[in-house]
């Protein structure tokens, strides 16, 4: 059923919903990836794209393209696809949960740098996520208590404590009395600190 079909077949879910521009963009990206593979001789990807099943249900695949030798003028490719529909759904569910919780949630690397926050953080403190990500978590504590906060972070890493009683500050300098519980876990495959502030 698929042999001889054009690449546009993969964009059928977008066309079905009337999103012609989005479908054209997706196909354009595929063509760009094909040309890039020809020009460099290197695998291209992985990149995400939509696909549709025989029953019309939409899914998401992670694709990597490899150019292969061809005797003709037309370049040939092998495309390796891995279905990640359930993974993406799980990620969306987790992100929805993450952002509907009223507690302030911080994800830090093991150096104490902020790598992710939930919507409650930006809504309560008045900073955008872009302003916070990459900054030391000490940024959200009053300047006169940052040395104390740094000691608590070190104590968490040493397994000596799991709580921080220091208030956080808003963009306009207001202090909000809170207690933060900190646990060590994993984020994107790397050790991380999770701060739950309430």
Secondary structure, 3 states (H helix, E strand, C coil): CCCCCCHHHHHHHHHHCCCHHHHHHHHHHHHHHHHHHHHHCCCEEEEEEEEECCCCCEEEEEEEEEEECCCCCCCEEEEEEEECHHHHHHHHHHHHHHHHCCCEEEEECCCCEEEEECHHHHHHHCCCHHHHCCCEHHHHECHHHHHHHHHHHHHHHCCCCCEECCCEECCCCCEECCCEEEEEEEECCEEEEEEEEC
